[in-house]
Amino acid sequence: MFNVKLGKYARSVSIIGVGCTPFRETLADPEWTGISEGELFGYAAIEAMKDAGIEGKDIQFFYHGQANPGYTSNYITPAIHVAEWFGTRGIGSQHHSEGCCTGYLALDLAVNAVASGKYDMVLSGCIDMGSNWCQIGKPAHMRRELDMAEFMASLPMIYDRAYTRPLEAGMVSGFDDPPEEYQRVYGLTDEQIDDMLNAMTYANRKNASLNPKAIRRESFDDLAHEAGFETAKDYLRSPFNPKMSAYLRVNGTEVRADGAAAVIVCPTEMAREYTDKPIEVLAFGNSCLEARQVHLERRATEEAIRQAYDVSGVTPDEIDLLFANDFVITSQVVAAEAAGYLPKGEGWKFFIEGRTSYDGDRPINPNGGRTSFGHAHGASGLADVYEAVHQMRGDCGERQVKKLPRTTLLRGFGGGQNVSATILRTVE
């Protein structure tokens, strides 16, 4: 892997506004049935603008991110389809798509545009409707149920068109690689590794149960009681939570959702004109490996985080809060140990002891993560940014983490191989 050395930004950039829709299955929810991608994007963008105290006329440029614009929405140049929903018709815009890492790189792009000096006020938003499909030839608000067999048959595969070789691994082998390596290297028993994964799942749902924007809010304690189990641990080990592979159980994987999120950035020197709690974006690190590479996720995560630490000068002991794109629950331990947020080979104990939930001393994904907050693919990364900003402001109410975070690390992962690391810090 290349040892990339990054340069510093030409000027400091801070977040002044964030917005996020609730994550929902819109066809199954009468309150949301009939909403379109443009409306969801506009919802998040307008919420972000209200948060920053600005209007559409103040935005100089915006980015549109979506993981699946073609085969779930039938769009090309998707940014054109959302501009009128939040008052930015006619201004410059750009679409991008990096799978489930799209939302993290949405912030990266916006920060680069401001750090360069080209713009002073940039909005970046992401939208995905991951639980249903468009209907070709019909208005955007008319969606249809997603058939998983049809989805898998039409899923664009990542392959090298010059040599017709696949660049991604099979889903089960790719997702089972991190827990298999962790168990083998650190000598965990089958029961210990299962307990770790179930503890992560439990913590995500505990966090989401307090989050009105989350798609899954019923606690596993209540579900266990309803099913006749004494404890949530027994429930999560039962056929109510069956294994999908050698390691992964149903509730330890993503819940597909529809949603959007947005962020607004400006030069830090201007930020206090709009908010009394600006959040500076210190650094990004990025890595991209073919998914057929051995231990892809761990290796790429280590590289992206190394880059972010190197350029920012931040050390692991300064991280107060961690987010990890966990559409597969094992991503939490991969990211936490790669970042030094949890000690290598010891992280599994923190999960089992409940120390990574919102009220623990090492909180991870206090919004509920992909398994409970929901996964709207390209939008999920910015949903993490939304939660991080509010946690750092200290306004998350009953799910507020114990120690007000000053420095937050977000690890993104998606598209089969894209990995990013973002470091945020409260401006003193």
C-alpha positions in Angstrom: 0.0 0.0 0.0 1.3 3.4 -0.9 2.5 5.6 2.0 0.6 8.7 1.0 1.7 12.0 2.5 -1.0 14.7 2.6 -0.7 18.4 2.5 -2.6 20.8 4.8 -5.6 22.8 3.7 -5.0 26.3 2.4 -7.5 27.6 5.0 -9.4 26.1 7.9 -13.0 25.0 7.2 -15.8 24.4 9.7 -19.3 22.9 9.7 -22.0 25.5 10.5 -25.2 23.6 9.6 -26.4 20.0 9.4 -29.7 18.4 8.4 -31.1 14.8 8.3 -34.4 13.3 7.5 -35.8 10.4 9.5 -34.7 7.1 8.0 -37.8 5.2 6.9 -39.2 2.5 4.6 -41.4 5.0 2.8 -43.8 2.5 1.1 -44.5 0.9 4.5 -45.0 4.2 6.3 -48.2 6.1 5.4 -46.7 9.3 6.6 -43.9 9.1 4.1 -45.4 7.1 1.2 -45.4 9.2 -2.0 -42.3 11.3 -1.2 -39.6 11.6 -3.8 -35.8 11.8 -3.8 -36.0 15.6 -4.5 -38.2 16.1 -1.5 -36.0 14.1 0.8 -32.9 15.9 -0.3 -34.7 19.2 0.1 -35.8 18.3 3.6 -32.3 17.7 4.7 -30.9 20.7 2.8 -33.5 23.1 4.3 -32.9 21.7 7.8 -29.2 22.3 7.3 -29.7 25.8 6.1 -32.1 26.6 9.0 -29.4 25.2 11.3 -26.8 27.6 9.8 -29.2 30.5 9.6 -28.9 30.9 5.8 -31.1 30.7 2.7 -30.7 29.1 -0.7 -29.4 32.4 -2.2 -26.4 32.2 0.2 -25.2 28.8 -1.2 -22.5 29.3 -3.9 -22.2 25.6 -4.9 -23.6 22.3 -3.9 -22.7 18.6 -4.2 -25.2 15.8 -4.7 -24.3 12.3 -3.6 -26.2 9.1 -4.2 -24.9 5.5 -4.2 -27.5 4.1 -6.6 -28.8 6.9 -8.9 -29.1 4.7 -12.0 -30.8 1.5 -11.2 -32.9 2.6 -8.2 -33.8 6.1 -9.4 -33.2 6.1 -13.2 -31.3 9.4 -13.1 -28.4 10.8 -14.9 -27.0 14.2 -13.7 -29.0 13.7 -10.5 -28.1 17.1 -9.0 -30.4 18.7 -11.6 -33.4 16.9 -10.0 -33.0 18.4 -6.5 -31.9 22.0 -7.0 -35.4 23.5 -7.0 -36.4 21.8 -3.7 -34.2 24.1 -1.6 -33.8 27.3 -3.6 -30.6 26.8 -5.5 -31.9 26.6 -9.1 -29.2 27.7 -11.6 -26.1 27.6 -9.3 -23.2 25.2 -9.9 -23.5 21.6 -8.7 -21.8 18.3 -9.0 -23.0 14.7 -8.5 -20.8 11.9 -7.1 -21.2 8.3 -6.2 -18.9 6.1 -4.1 -21.2 3.5 -2.8 -21.8 3.5 1.0 -18.8 5.8 1.4 -20.6 8.6 -0.5 -21.8 10.5 2.5 -18.3 10.8 4.1 -16.7 11.9 0.8 -19.6 14.4 0.4 -18.1 16.3 3.3 -14.6 15.8 1.9 -15.6 17.4 -1.4 -17.3 20.4 0.3 -14.3 21.0 2.5 -11.9 20.9 -0.4 -14.0 23.4 -2.3 -13.9 25.9 0.5 -10.3 25.2 1.7 -9.1 26.0 -1.8 -10.6 29.5 -1.6 -12.9 29.0 -4.6 -16.1 29.2 -2.5 -17.1 30.5 0.9 -20.4 28.7 1.4 -20.9 25.1 0.1 -23.7 22.7 0.8 -23.2 19.0 0.3 -26.1 16.5 0.6 -26.8 12.9 -0.1 -30.0 10.9 -0.8 -30.8 7.2 -1.3 -34.0 5.3 -1.3 -32.7 1.9 -0.4 -35.9 0.1 0.4 -37.8 0.6 -2.9 -37.3 1.4 -6.6 -38.5 3.9 -9.1 -41.1 3.1 -11.8 -39.7 3.8 -15.2 -41.8 6.3 -17.1 -43.8 7.4 -14.1 -43.4 10.5 -11.8 -40.7 10.4 -9.1 -43.1 10.0 -6.2 -44.5 6.7 -7.6 -42.2 4.0 -6.2 -42.5 0.3 -6.2 -41.5 -2.4 -3.7 -37.9 -3.7 -4.0 -37.6 -7.3 -5.0 -34.4 -8.6 -3.6 -34.0 -11.3 -6.3 -34.4 -8.6 -9.0 -32.0 -6.3 -7.1 -29.3 -8.9 -6.8 -29.7 -9.8 -10.5 -29.3 -6.2 -11.6 -26.6 -5.1 -9.2 -23.8 -3.6 -11.1 -20.7 -5.7 -10.3 -17.3 -4.1 -9.8 -15.0 -5.6 -12.4 -12.0 -4.8 -14.5 -13.4 -4.3 -18.0 -9.9 -4.6 -19.6 -9.3 -8.1 -18.2 -12.9 -9.0 -17.3 -11.7 -10.0 -13.8 -13.9 -9.2 -10.7 -12.6 -6.6 -8.3 -14.9 -7.5 -5.4 -15.1 -10.6 -3.2 -18.2 -12.6 -2.5 -20.4 -11.0 0.1 -20.2 -13.7 2.7 -16.4 -14.2 2.4 -15.8 -10.5 2.5 -18.0 -9.9 5.5 -16.7 -12.9 7.4 -13.1 -12.1 6.9 -12.8 -9.5 9.8 -14.3 -11.7 12.5 -12.4 -14.8 11.3 -9.1 -12.9 11.4 -9.9 -11.4 14.8 -10.8 -14.7 16.3 -7.8 -16.4 14.9 -5.3 -13.7 15.9 -6.5 -13.1 19.4 -7.6 -16.6 20.3 -11.3 -16.0 21.0 -13.7 -18.9 21.4 -16.8 -19.2 19.2 -18.9 -18.1 22.1 -16.8 -15.0 22.8 -16.8 -13.8 19.2 -20.6 -14.4 19.0 -21.0 -12.5 22.3 -19.0 -9.6 20.9 -21.0 -9.3 17.7 -24.3 -9.5 19.6 -23.2 -6.9 22.1 -22.4 -4.5 19.3 -25.9 -5.2 17.9 -27.5 -4.6 21.3 -25.7 -1.3 21.8 -26.8 0.0 18.4 -30.4 -0.7 19.2 -30.1 0.7 22.7 -28.8 4.0 21.1 -31.4 4.0 18.4 -34.3 3.4 20.9 -33.8 7.0 22.0 -33.4 8.5 18.5 -36.6 9.6 16.8 -35.0 9.6 13.4 -34.0 5.9 13.7 -35.9 3.2 11.7 -35.6 0.5 14.4 -36.4 1.7 17.9 -37.9 -1.3 19.8 -35.3 -2.5 22.3 -34.0 -6.0 22.3 -35.0 -6.2 26.0 -38.6 -5.7 25.0 -38.3 -8.1 22.0 -36.8 -10.7 24.2 -39.6 -10.4 26.8 -42.3 -10.6 24.1 -40.7 -13.8 22.7 -40.4 -15.4 26.2 -36.7 -15.0 26.8 -35.2 -14.0 30.1 -32.6 -11.7 28.6 -31.7 -9.9 25.4 -28.5 -12.0 25.2 -30.6 -15.2 25.0 -32.8 -13.6 22.4 -29.8 -12.5 20.2 -28.4 -16.1 20.4 -31.7 -17.7 19.4 -33.4 -18.6 16.1 -35.1 -15.1 16.3 -31.6 -13.8 15.3 -30.3 -16.6 13.0 -26.9 -16.7 11.5 -26.5 -15.7 7.9 -22.9 -16.9 7.7 -20.3 -18.5 9.9 -20.3 -15.4 12.1 -23.0 -12.8 11.1 -26.5 -12.8 12.4 -29.5 -11.1 10.9 -29.7 -8.3 13.3 -26.0 -7.6 12.9 -26.4 -6.4 9.3 -27.9 -3.3 7.7 -31.6 -2.3 7.7 -32.4 -0.8 4.3 -34.0 2.6 4.5 -34.9 5.8 2.6 -33.3 9.0 3.7 -31.2 12.1 3.1 -28.7 14.2 5.0 -26.8 17.5 4.3 -24.0 19.6 5.7 -23.0 23.2 5.2 -19.4 24.4 5.5 -17.6 27.8 5.3 -14.2 29.2 6.3 -13.6 28.9 10.0 -12.9 32.6 10.2 -16.5 33.3 9.1 -18.1 30.4 11.0 -19.1 32.4 14.2 -21.2 34.7 12.1 -23.6 31.7 11.7 -23.2 29.5 14.8 -21.7 29.8 18.3 -20.5 26.2 18.1 -18.6 25.7 14.8 -17.1 22.3 14.2 -13.7 22.4 12.4 -12.9 19.7 9.9 -9.3 18.9 10.7 -8.4 16.2 8.2 -9.5 13.4 5.8 -7.6 10.2 5.0 -8.6 8.0 2.1 -7.7 4.5 0.8 -9.2 2.4 -1.9 -8.3 -1.3 -2.3 -9.9 -4.0 -4.5 -12.3 -6.0 -2.4 -10.5 -9.2 -3.4 -7.4 -8.0 -1.5 -6.8 -10.0 1.7 -8.1 -8.2 4.8 -9.3 -5.3 2.7 -11.3 -3.5 5.4 -8.6 -3.6 8.1 -5.7 -2.6 5.8 -7.6 0.2 4.1 -8.9 1.5 7.4 -5.5 1.6 9.0 -4.1 3.5 6.0 -7.0 6.1 5.9 -6.7 6.7 9.6 -2.9 7.0 9.4 -3.3 9.7 6.8 -5.8 11.6 8.9 -3.6 11.4 12.0 -0.5 12.4 10.1 -1.9 15.6 8.6 -3.9 16.7 11.6 -1.3 15.8 14.3 -4.2 14.3 16.4 -3.3 11.2 18.4 -5.5 8.3 19.4 -5.9 9.4 23.0 -7.5 12.6 21.8 -10.5 10.9 20.2 -13.6 11.2 22.3 -16.2 9.7 20.0 -16.1 7.2 17.1 -18.4 6.5 14.2 -17.9 3.5 11.9 -20.0 2.6 8.9 -21.3 -0.7 10.2 -23.6 -2.1 7.6 -21.8 -5.2 8.8 -21.5 -5.0 12.6 -17.9 -6.2 12.7 -16.8 -2.9 11.2 -17.0 -1.4 14.7 -14.2 -3.4 16.2 -12.1 -3.0 12.9 -12.4 0.8 13.0 -12.1 1.2 16.8 -8.8 -0.8 17.1 -7.3 0.6 13.9 -7.9 4.1 15.3 -6.4 3.2 18.7 -9.8 4.1 20.2 -9.9 0.7 21.8 -6.8 -1.4 22.5 -5.8 -4.0 19.9 -7.0 -7.4 20.9 -9.0 -6.1 23.8 -11.8 -4.3 22.1 -14.1 -7.3 22.3 -14.2 -6.9 26.1 -15.4 -3.3 25.8 -18.3 -4.3 23.7 -19.3 -7.2 25.9 -19.1 -5.0 29.0 -21.4 -2.4 27.4 -18.8 0.4 27.3 -19.4 1.4 23.7 -23.1 2.4 24.0 -24.0 6.1 24.3 -23.8 6.0 28.1 -20.5 4.1 28.2 -17.0 5.6 28.4 -16.0 4.6 24.8 -19.2 5.5 22.8 -19.5 4.2 19.2 -22.3 5.1 16.8 -24.6 6.8 19.3 -27.2 7.3 16.6 -27.8 3.5 16.3 -25.6 2.6 13.4 -26.7 0.9 10.2 -28.3 -2.0 12.0 -30.8 0.2 13.9 -30.7 3.8 12.7 -31.0 2.4 9.2 -28.9 2.4 6.1 -29.8 4.7 3.2 -26.6 3.9 1.4 -25.0 7.1 0.2 -26.8 9.2 2.8 -25.7 7.3 5.8 -22.2 8.9 6.1 -23.7 12.4 6.3 -26.3 11.0 8.8 -23.2 10.2 11.0 -21.8 13.7 10.5 -25.2 15.1 11.6 -25.1 13.0 14.8 -21.5 13.8 15.4 -22.1 17.6 15.2 -25.1 17.5 17.5 -23.2 15.3 20.0 -20.2 17.8 19.9 -22.7 20.6 20.5 -24.1 18.7 23.5 -27.7 18.9 22.4 -28.7 15.2 21.9 -30.9 15.1 25.0 -31.3 11.7 26.7 -28.9 10.0 24.3 -26.1 12.5 24.8 -22.8 10.8 25.4 -21.3 11.1 28.9 -18.3 13.2 28.0 -18.9 16.1 25.7 -16.8 15.2 22.7 -14.2 17.7 21.5 -12.6 15.5 18.8 -14.5 12.9 16.8 -13.3 10.3 14.2 -15.6 9.0 11.5 -14.5 5.9 9.5 -16.4 5.4 6.3 -16.5 2.3 4.2 -18.4 1.4 1.0 -18.5 0.7 -2.7 -16.8 -2.6 -2.1 -13.4 -0.9 -1.4 -13.6 2.9 -0.6 -12.5 3.7 2.9 -12.2 7.2 4.5 -11.3 8.7 7.9 -12.6 12.1 9.0 -11.5 14.1 12.1 -13.7 16.8 13.5 -12.9 19.1 16.4 -14.9 21.7 18.2 -13.6 25.3 17.6 -12.5 26.7 20.9 
